[in-house]
Amino acid sequence: MSETPANASDNAPDENHIIAERRAKLSRLREAGIAYPNDFRVDAFAGDLEREYANKEQWPQEKLEVLALRFHLGGRLMAKRVMGKASFAKLKDQSGSIQLFLQQSALGEVYEAFKSFDVGDIVGATGVLMRTRTGELSVRVDTLRLLTKSLRPLPDKWHGLSDTEARYRQRYVDLIVNDDVREIFAKRSHIVRFIRNFLERPEYGFLEVETPMMHYIPGGATARPFVTHHNALDMTLYLRVAPELYLKRLVVGGLERVYEINRNFRNEGVSTRHNPEFTMLEFYWAYANYHDLMDLTERMLRELALDLVQSTAVVYQSQSIDFGPAFTRLSMADAVLQFNPEIAPTDLRDAATLRAHCLRLKVGFKPGWSWGELMLAIFEATVEENLQQPTFITQYPAVVSPLSRRNDLDAEVADRFELFIARRELANGFSELNDSEDQSERFRAQAAAMQAGDAEAMHYDADYIRALEYGLPPTAGEGIGIDRLVMLFTDAASIREVLLFPYMRPEAN
């Protein structure tokens, strides 16, 4: 029914033999002038037929026989069972699978040709719906054509493509043989579509826009950029680390509610949560503040859960995440105190005392760090791992929030939040800094940090400062990691599971 697989080095001789046999079959098709035809058209999908006609009581064989529902299907042969003058095969397309019933009496010479078809071949089949004696919905085929000859064998039907690295490198094979992988990317598409529809509702009215992916100056996030070169203009360019500064330019220009679902590039580490190329939702909302963003985000994620799984609760890595209750909102200072009882409230603004706590907790830090940088380091090391349920952490130190508006009551902290779910950051938002002079000073501080060796510090963006000088209305902005959001709603432990083509080192020759 299928050949020996080739997903291990021990199978290489078998695979080479199978490929040679298949190439010989292709050579005969070429000689006959029937290799790779391109005139077959489908008018139905296998999974749709299965879903529509699955009910045996509603669609018994007698009714199907009278109606003689005839369809043209195209797809890949995933199994075949030849039994003399009648055979069965499984055809799979993007929607699902359906059984084919083939008879020598109906197909004639084509039936003999079918016997030499291989699992993995792509075929076009035309016939009428029927049920077998066991009640399985099938297509009684009266016309069959080989459309594409598969030269390589699919992985073994029992074990599938199980090697993780092979799955990521050969995602095309992974998608063929692993239905759950297809489902992940169907859900990813659903999530992105839901977000677009949500933001464009009349009560929000956001406009989707596109901004440059190559920047003269990298900005919008503290991250190490990828560097490239434009030959014609003989100038250095950077792949964007974030679209933020361009989107806020649009708000200056009067596009007061904008969003972009964009690809960002950061020249940093690779992990189960990080890929050098990733997808973000960023949106900016004039005449709103970070509290409005938290309200919108909470509503959007709650409705997304209901839309996707018909429940406010989802299971991620065996733990229930409930979007139904109001999300916890906790300042960073209060969060540090809650999970570090040895730290006193008076310690939080004292850099020397926080350095001592860092040493005690074995939290790394650099000489000269301010209390804000030290508190963030303690938070990341001791608090994040405890934030399982949706939690907004607010009031970040201003020193680690170079684009955020300072709080009116406490200028040392910013009107900023990050959303944590399942012990990881999912979103970052804040009331935007629209004071051009304050922003200019912060850019200068970032530039000084860069000169001192901080590879992730921001450049001074003079054009952005000029835009602010024309006037940015009070605005709030947020970024949500689409890849991490998809991980959450598909129960994926690694970001590579939700990227069709994750970053991989090149294969050795």
Helices and strands as residue ranges (DSSP letters): G 9-11, H 12-32, H 46-52, H 61-67, E 70-83, E 86-93, E 96-103, H 104-107, H 109-114, E 122-131, E 137-148, H 164-169, H 171-177, H 179-199, E 207-208, E 214-215, E 227-230, E 235-239, H 244-252, E 257-265, E 277-286, H 290-309, E 313-316, E 319-322, E 328-331, H 332-339, G 345-347, H 351-361, H 371-382, G 384-386, E 391-394, G 398-400, E 416-421, E 424-431, H 436-451, H 462-470, E 475-481, H 482-490, G 495-498
